Every structure is written in structure tokens, then in C-alpha cells.
Amino acid sequence: MIPGGLFLLGVMLLMYSGWLTLALPALSFLYYCALAGGMLLAWRFHSSRIFLSLVVLFLAGQAIAAFGEQHSVAQALAMAVPIDFVLIALMPERGFTVESMTPIALFLFVQSVVVAVLSSGPAPSLPIHQRHPAALAFPRYALVMFAASGIFLLVRFLVTRKPGDCALLWSLGAFILSLRFVDTPRTSIVYAATAACILATSIIENSYLLAYHDELTTLPSRRAFNDALLRLQQPYSIAVVDIDHFKKFNDTYGHDIGDQVLRLVASNLAHVTGGGRAYRCGGEEFTILFPGKTTAEVIEHLEQLRANVESSEFHLRGADRRQAPRGPERRNGRTRGRARKGDAIRQLAREKPATTISVTVSIGVATSVKQAGANSALQAADKALYRAKANGRNRVESAALRRTQSKAAGIA
């Protein structure tokens, strides 16, 4: 619902309450400002999908302005725009390249020509008693197309969790409302401006997501972790989590498998119990914050997290395994004579069934006390993590502090 659905709901309340009293010229100015501002943001942030969506809204608005008296135009747009939004949602984000922009540009040009040809006839003249400016009826096929497109965009957003897909869904809803009230210019242009604003705000939302969330694991990033530290009130606990032998995973199986290992561990961290929230602070290192909790209160939850990671199955096919170590030795001339033998080994690996490998984590945890900053607790958790690694890994260690250490570090 946020921000697109909330924005559309607010505009609907303003329209039905009568609080929006701006004149039509002012609303038209705001509409074009929303389009221009959104296109500028989309160009600056290399968001070709949002840019094309705004172009679709602009072309639809021009068609309504030119042939607004013909309801067949609005009905045609009720079919064309949902199709355009679905196609744009399926487009890969490749920036503003000629190869990626040319096909959709040609499609929109042909579509505009078809709409113009269909609207070239004279506008039908209806008796006054048959005119109902606030109740344009859509044909059943247009309603089916709109419903199918809306369901598709909703499912896609639930799968991808990307702000752009959510914005396409709510923007399409606002645009359909603008067509619904096409005979009431003020209402129609308000909803058209709302559709453009929803698309523009999605760029800001996506920028926030990239700044405060890790793209690979979808966990909050180090910047979000640093901001959370500033808002913490004592007492609180900090746990540092590190994947055991992660470098060996990368060297043996490759970075693609390493990324899958990171996602596997992150999915378990995202469901940590005890009121904790996980962050990816870099590489294979993660951090969990437990506001208002001490070590004694979170140690059981961390043990459960460690056990969940250990019991998670990770399937690996033989074709994904590396047959040579990473590093300069791969380019050693002595390995060239083994090319045929290596090819045979790789062929045998492809024929092997999927195998299961285990992933474990080491965890260090510490709790803050009064008159101490978060850095002290974080350093103590790091030391506890090093002890966990030294003691055999795949274990949870707490910061064991003596009284003198507590006074110096300010943690417990």
C-alpha cells in the first residue's frame, strides 16, 4: 500500500470531500510538472521502465485531449495502457540504449497511429438527457483486460518486491480512474497527475531501497545498521555472524555458489526470533541487533538460529564445481597438457546427481551497559566471534567479561 496505494487513497478522499478546489489550469500545470519531473528523475537514475511508463501516460493524455469527446478513445486506451504496462513490467532494465528503447518506441508509435485512425471519425452527438459526465462505461473486454493486468502486476510485485512493479500497479489504477471520469476534466486530470506522481515517487523509493538494503540478500545494509545504532536505547545486544569457511566455498565452487550461500544464510537470519533484526555489513559478515535485550535473553535464539543454518540443505550439482583452484596457478603452463583430462572430468561431473553441502556460522554476542557507546559492544561481539572461530566454529560465544574489563569496555 505504501507509497502508491496510500497516495491514491489520499487523492480519492480529497476529491470526494471537495477539499481540492484548484482550477483546471492549475491542475493541468501540476499534471505536466509531474510528468516532466518524473521523466527527468527516470533519466537521471537510468530507469527506462518508469520513463516509458510516463511516456505512455503522456501519449494517452494527448489522445484524450485531442479526441476526448469520443468515448471510443477512452475505451481503446483502457485496453492499450494495461497492455503497455504489462509489457514494460516484463522488460529488463537496460538503461537508455538504442537496442532496448527502439522496439518499445516503435510499438508505441504504431499504437498511437492506430488510436488516431480509430478516432478520426466525427464525434457522436448524444441528447442532453443521455449525457452522464461522471459515468463512462467500459466494455466488458476492457474490464477483463484491466483486471488481468492488475492481477499480473500484483503477482509480479509479490515475487520481485520491487518498487517499480508496485508503482505500475497503482499508477494503472489511477489512470483507469482518470478514464472513468474523462467527461469531468478536473477529476480526470487529477487522477492522471496522481498516476504520474506514483511513478515518479517509485524512483525515490527504489533509490532508498538500494541505499539501505543489500541487493543480493535483501537484508538491510551497513548504512541502515549505522542508523539503527543511533536510535538504540540501553540495554541492547549485538550479535556478529560470520559464515564458516566462506572463502573456501568461493574458491571451490565459484562466486555464483557463494552468492547462493549468502542468500541461504540471509534467509535464516531474516527469520531470527527474539525481536532481533539482521543486517549485512559486508562480505560474509552479518550483524543482528536485539533492542532491549541482554545476552542471557538472546543466547537461546542465537543457538536456534545457528542450528537452523546448520540443518538447511544446500543442493549442488557437479557441473557447478570448479576443477581448478582460483589464482595465478590456474594459468600455469603445466596445466595446459591436462586440458583433455580436465574436459573428461567435467563431463563426468555433469553426469553426477545433485549433492548436498552443509553451511555453518559462528556467532559472537555482547550486551551494552550504561555510559558506553555501541562501538564498545560491537568490538566485544567481534572478540567473541573470534573465540567462536578459534574454538572450532559453528558455535555461539558471548562476551565473557570480568569486572575490570566491564569498566574498561562498558559492556556486559
MARKE-390179 format. One record per residue: x, y, z of N, C-alpha, C in turn; residue in three letters. Coordinates in steps of 0.05 Angstrom, whole numbers, plus 5000, padded with zeros to 4 digits. Each point is the difference from the previous one (the first is absolute). Last residue first. Layout:
XYZXYZXYZAla;...
END
This chain:
556948865581499649775017498849774984Ala;506051044993498049814989499749775020Ile;506750764997497350115003497849814990Gly;510349995007498649994974497150105002Ala;505850005077501650124978498450014974Ala;496349615079500450295004501550134977Lys;498649074999497550144997500350305004Ser;507349435015499550034972497450154995Gln;502349785087501850214991499650044970Thr;495149325041499150265009501850224990Arg;499449164939500550035029499150285008Arg;496449404914501450235010500349995030Leu;497049464904500649935028501850225011Ala;493149914914502250165010500449955029Ala;495849244935499350265011502550135011Ser;497849214920501650095023499150275009Glu;496949094934499450265009501650065025Val;501649324909499350025028499350295006Arg;504749564921497349895003499150005029Asn;510450054995497950114982497349865005Arg;508949905048499049804982497850084982Gly;505250545065499149775015498649794982Asn;503250854967502349865011499249745015Ala;493350574965501549884978502449845011Lys;494950485062498349794988501549864977Ala;503950755039500249775017498449774990Arg;499450814954502649884996500549765018Tyr;492150505012499949864975502749864994Leu;499350575074498649755005499849834975Ala;503650864992501849835014498849735007Lys;494550644959502049914982502049815013Asp;493650445053498849784985501949894979Ala;502850745050499949775017498749764985Ala;500250834957502749895002500049755018Gln;492050484993500649874974502849875001Leu;497150515074498549754998500749854974Ala;503650855010501149825020498749734999Ser;496750694946502549894989501349815020Asn;492150515021499549764986502649874989Ala;500650615088499050024974499649734986Gly;499550315109501749884979498750024973Ala;496350215091502450164996501949874981Gln;493049315036499950295001502850134996Lys;498749054956499250105026500150304999Val;499449104924501050265010498950065028Ser;502349034948497850175009501250265012Thr;502849134925500750165024497650185005Ala;503649084934498050185010500950145025Val;502849334907500950125024498050215009Gly;500849074929498650245010501350105026Ile;501049324903501050065027498850275008Ser;496649204925500750275007501150015028Val;498249264909499850065028500950295005Thr;496649224919501050275005499650055030Val;500649104924499050135025501350285003Ser;497149334911502250105017498950155023Ile;496949244919499250185021502450085016Thr;498049644892500949945026499250225020Thr;496649594896500450225018500949905028Ala;502449384916497650125012500750235019Pro;506249714914499549935028497550145010Lys;504050134912498349775001499449925029Glu;505950714978497350074990498149775003Arg;509149875020498650165021497250084991Ala;505749564939499149815021498550155021Leu;504150514935497749864988498949805020Gln;507650485024497750175000497649864988Arg;508249554998499150025027497550175002Ile;504449944917498749745007498850015028Ala;505050744970497449994986498649745007Asp;508750105033498150185014497349994987Gly;507049544958499249865024498050165016Lys;503750404924498249784993499049855024Arg;506350695013497450104991498149784993Ala;509550045035497949845013497350094990Arg;508450414975500049734990497849825011Gly;501450905029498950004973499949714989Arg;503650315086497249904999498949984972Thr;508850355024499949715003497249884999Arg;502350954995500249864975499949705003Gly;494950735062502649874998500149834975Asn;492650545039501250064974502749884997Arg;495149905080498249904979501150054972Arg;504050325082500949734992498149894978Glu;498650865043501850004978500849734990Pro;490550065048502550135005501949984976Gly;491949315038500150274991502850125005Arg;498248934981499950215021500150274987Pro;495449164950502750115005499850225021Ala;492449544969501949784998502850105003Gln;489650325036502450084986501949764999Arg;488949955005502550005015502350084983Arg;490649884974500750265011502750015014Asp;495849214962500850184979500850275010Ala;496449305057502949974993500950194979Gly;492050265066500449814978503050004993Arg;494250245094502050094981500449784979Leu;493350365090500549814979501850124979His;497650125108500850164977500949804979Phe;494050065100501249854978500750174977Glu;499050175111499150084974501549854979Ser;501849975095498249804990498950074972Ser;505950595048501449754997498249784987Glu;496350855022501950024978501349744994Val;494450045075498550024976501850024975Asn;503950025086499049734993498450004975Ala;503050835034502349844991499149724992Arg;493450565038500850094973502349844989Leu;497349845088498149894982500650094971Gln;505350355068500549714997498149874981Glu;498550895023502449984982500749714996Leu;493150205060499150054973502449984980His;501849915092498449774991499150044971Glu;504650715044501849784994498549764989Ile;496350875033500249954971501749754994Val;498350355090497449984987500249934971Glu;507850155055498549765010497349964986Ala;505350774980501149764989498549755009Thr;494250884999502749945010501049744988Thr;492450794965500649735008502949985010Lys;495350784957498749935025500649735011Gly;501750094898499450235018498649905025Pro;506549544928497949925017499450235019Phe;505449784899499550175023497649905015Leu;507949584928497349995010499750185024Ile;506949814907499750105027497049995007Thr;507949534925497450115006499950095029Phe;507549684915499550085028497350145002Glu;505249684921498449795013499350065028Glu;501850814936501049744996498249785011Gly;497150885040502149984980501049714998Gly;492550325053501950225003502349984982Cys;489249695015502449914987502050244999Arg;491649745072501150194980502549864987Tyr;490549765068502549944988500850214980Ala;493849945095499950074972502849984988Arg;493649615092502450094987499550084971Gly;494149605073499850294995502550114986Gly;498149055022501050165022500050304996Gly;501549254920498050055020501250175022Thr;502149884889501049975027497950085021Val;500149984898497949895017501049945029His;505750354930497650174999497849915017Ala;508049494990500450245018497550184999Leu;500349264942499749915028500350235019Asn;501450174909497249925004499449905028Ser;509050214974498350245004497149935004Ala;506149314978500450095027498350245006Val;499749684912499049805018500250095029Leu;503750544932497150025001498849795019Arg;509349974986499350255014496950035002Leu;503449294949500449955028499350255017Val;499750074907497849835010500349945029Gln;507050464957497650175003497649845010Asp;507849524981500450175023497650185005Gly;500349494922499249845023500450155025Ile;502850444924497149954998499049835023Asp;509450164989498550225013497049974998His;506749135001499550244984498250205014Gly;503949115030497649984984499450254982Tyr;508049905059499449734990497749994980Thr;502950825043502349894985499349734988Asp;493550445055500550154975502249874984Asn;498249625084497749964982500550154973Phe;506250135069500349744987497749934982Lys;499750785052501950034978500549744986Lys;494550025077498750114977501950034976Phe;500249605097501549914975498650104975His;493950195078502449845003501149924973Asp;494150895026499749744987502749855001Ile;496150755071501949974978499649714989Asp;495350825071499849734988501949994976Val;497650605096501550004975500149724989Val;493550615074501249744992501350034973Ala;496150655088501049994972501349734996Ile;492550515074502149814994500650014970Ser;495850715083499649864974502349814996Tyr;494850715081502049824990499349894973Pro;499750894998501049785017497749895018Gln;498950454901500050085028500749765017Gln;501050354888499849805021500050135028Leu;501150424910497350015013499849805023Arg;507850094943499650265012497450025015Leu;502449214952501650035024499550275013Leu;496049804916498749875023501650035026Ala;503750334920497850175008498549875024Asp;506949504960501150245014497850195010Asn;497549254947501049925027501150235015Phe;497350144911497649965018500949925028Ala;506750064936499050265006497549995018Arg;503949194969501550135021499050285006Arg;492649394957502850024995501550135024Ser;490649354990500950275003503150014999Pro;495749204947500150095028500850295001Leu;499449444919497750165007499950085030Thr;507049534943498649865021497350125008Thr;505550394929500349714997498249845020Leu;500750975000498649914977500149694997Glu;499950645090502049854983498549864977Asp;496950935051499749715000502149884981His;498950965015499749895027499549705000Tyr;501350534919501950125019499949865027Ala;494249754928502749944993502050105020Leu;490950225011500349715003502949924994Leu;497450894985500249945029500549715004Tyr;498350264913502650105008500549955030Ser;491649794964502049804991502850095008Asn;492850595017499849765017502149794993Glu;499350764946501150085026499949765019Ile;496049884918502850044996501450075026Ile;490649954997501249735001503050014995Ser;494450784993500849935028501349725001Thr;496450294917502350165007501049935028Ala;492049594968502449904986502550165008Leu;491950305035500649735011502549894987Ile;496550814966501450035026500849745012Cys;494650004922502850094994501650035026Ala;490849795008501449774987502950074994Ala;494550695032500649805021501549764989Thr;496650654940502450105015500849815022Ala;492249794955502249974982502650105013Ala;491950135046500949725001502349944981Tyr;496450874999501149945027501049725002Val;495450284922502850085000501349975028Ile;490849784989501649834983502950085001Ser;493550535045500549745013501849824984Thr;497650834962501550045025500649735013Arg;494650004920502850064996501650035026Pro;491549434971500350205021503050085001Thr;497149324942498250224993499950225022Asp;505149195009501150154978498350244992Val;500549285074498850275002501150184978Phe;502749105002497349975010498650275001Arg;509249944980498349934977497149985008Leu;506350135068499950244983498449964975Ser;501449275057498150195012499950264984Leu;506349364975497349904993497950195012Ile;508950175022499450074973497349914991Phe;503349765086499450294998499350094972Ala;502749105013497450055013499250294999Gly;508649764969497949904982497250055011Leu;507350195054499850204979497949924980Ser;502349405069498350225010499750224979Trp;505449254976497449915008498250235008Leu;509150164980498549944976497249925007Leu;506150115070499150264989498449964975Ala;504049255041497850105016498950264989Cys;507649644960497749834994497550095016Asp;508350445017499050064973497549844993Gly;504949865083498150235000498950064972Pro;502849005031501350234990498050244999Lys;499449005022500250195022501550254992Arg;497649114953502550154998500450205023Thr;492149424997502449834994502650175001Val;491650425011500349825023502449814996Leu;497650584929501150155023500549825024Phe;495849634925502850064994501350165023Arg;490849825004501549755004503050054995Val;494150724982500149945029501749755006Leu;498550244910501850195013500249955030Leu;493849494951502749934991502050185015Phe;490950175012500849765014502849934993Ile;496350734954500450065028500949765016Gly;497749884910502550155002500650075030Ser;491849594979502249814996502750145003Ala;492250535006500249825023502349804997Ala;498150594928501050155023500349815024Phe;496249634923502850064995501250155024Met;490849835001501549755004502950054996Val;494350724984500149945029501549745005Leu;498450244911501950195012500349955030Ala;493649504952502749914993502250195011Tyr;490750225010500849785017502849914994Arg;497551034983499149734990501149785017Pro;498350985042502049854985498849744990Phe;495851015029499849715003502149874982Ala;498751005052500849874975500049705005Leu;496650835056499549715000500649884972Ala;499650965030501749865020499749704999Ala;495350654941502850064999501749845020Pro;491049854943500549965029503050045003His;491450114923502850065007500349985031Arg;491649924949501649755000502950055009Gln;493350704989499249835022501549745002His;501750644930500950105025499249815023Ile;501649604901498250185013500950085028Pro;507349734928498149875017498050215011Leu;507749824916498450205013497849875016Ser;510449694964497149955000498650225016Pro;509150164943499149935027497049955000Ala;506249824911498650215015499149905027Pro;508749534957497250054993498850225016Gly;508949635013499850204979497250074992Ser;504249345065498650245010499750224979Ser;504549164985497449925010498450245009Leu;508950134971498349924978497249935009Val;506550215065499350244984498249934977Ala;503549305052498050165016499150244984Val;506949494963497549854999497850155015Val;508750355002498850034973497349864999Val;505249895077498950274999498650054973Ser;504549185013497650025017498750274999Gln;508349874957497949864986497350025015Val;507550355043499450164977497749874984Phe;503549545074498450225008499250184977Leu;505949284982497449905008498150235009Phe;509050204980498549944976497249905006Leu;505750155072499450264988498449954974Ala;503449265046497750115014499250264988Ile;507849594964497649834996497550125013Pro;508650465011498850014974497549834997Thr;505850075080497950194997498649994973Met;507649445025497849955019497650184995Ser;508150084948499049734997497549955017Glu;504950825007498449984975498749734997Val;502050375098501549914977498249984976Thr;499550285104499050144975501949934977Phe;498349325086500850284996498950114974Gly;498249125037502650024986500850294995Arg;492649275051501050275003502850024988Glu;491949324967502450025018500950295001Pro;489649714981502550094988502349995021Met;490549815018501649774991502750084988Leu;493750665027500849855024501749764993Ala;496250514931502250155013500949855024Ile;492649654955502449974984502350145013Leu;491750125041500949725003502649954984Val;495850834991501249985026501049715005Phe;495250194920502750135000501349975027Asp;491249684991501949834985502850125000Ile;493150515040500749765016501949814985Pro;496950764951501950075022500649765018Val;493649924927502850034991501950055023Ala;490349925011501149754992503050034995Met;495050745024499649825022501149724993Ala;499750674934502350045019499749825024Leu;493050004938502449884988502450035018Ala;492050415027499849715002502349864987Gln;499650944994500549925028499849705003Ala;497750334916502950055005500749915028Val;491050004972501449774989503050035005Ser;493850695021500449805021501549754990His;500151044966499349744991500749795021Gln;501950935011497149984997499149724991Glu;509450275010498649955025497049964998Gly;508650124941497549864992498349935025Phe;508350515007499350054972497349884992Ala;503649905089499750294994499150054971Ala;502049125027497550095013499550294994Ile;508149634970497749894985497450095011Ala;507850245045499850154975497649904983Gln;502349535079498850265006499750174976Gly;504349184991497149955006498750275006Ala;509350014988498649954975497049965004Leu;505350095077499950254985498549974974Phe;501549245054498050185012499850264984Leu;506749404974497449894994497850185011Val;508850225022499450064972497349894992Val;503149785084499250285000499450094971Leu;503549145011497350015012498950285000Ser;509049874973498149914980497150005010Leu;506850205062499950214979498049934978Phe;501949375068498350225010499850224979Ile;505749304977497249905003498250215010Arg;509450154993498750024974497049905002Ser;507750415066497749825003498350024975Ser;508450475034500249794979497849805003His;501550865048500649755014499949764982Phe;498350874966502450045017500749745014Arg;492150034946502450024984502550025017Trp;491850005044500449744987502550004983Ala;497250815039501049825020500749734988Leu;495850624944502750095007501349825021Leu;491049844977501849934978502850085005Met;493450265062500549715001501849914978Gly;497550915002501749935022500649715002Gly;493950304935502750094994501949935022Ala;490849795013501149854978502950084995Leu;495450485065500449735009501249834978Ala;497550874978502350015018500749725010Cys;492250124950502350014983502650015016Tyr;491950035048500149754985502549994983Tyr;497950805046501149795018500349734986Leu;495850704952502850065004501449795019Phe;490749944986501549924976503050065002Ser;494350295069500249715001501549904975Leu;498150915005501949935020500449705001Ala;493350334942502750074991502249935020Pro;490849865026501049814980502750084989Leu;497650315100498850034974501349814980Ala;499249805108501650134980498650014973Leu;497349625090498650214986501650154979Thr;498849115072501850084978498650204982Leu;495549605073502150185010501950094979Trp;492149365000499750274988502150205010Gly;498349005015499350205022499650284989Ser;502649274943497349965009499250195023Tyr;508850044963498150054979497149975010Met;507349805058499950294994497950064979Leu;501649105020498750135023499850304995Leu;504949504938497149934998498450145022Met;509450075002498950164978497049954997Val;504849475062499850275009498850194979Gly;501749104977497850015019499750295011Leu;507349814944497549994985497650035018Leu;508449945042499850254985497450014984Phe;502249205045499350225019499750264986Leu;503049274949497249965008499150225020Gly;509250014971498150054978497149975009Gly;508649875052498550255002497750034980Pro;499549265050501650245003502249994979Ile;493649295009498450245000501750255000Met;
END
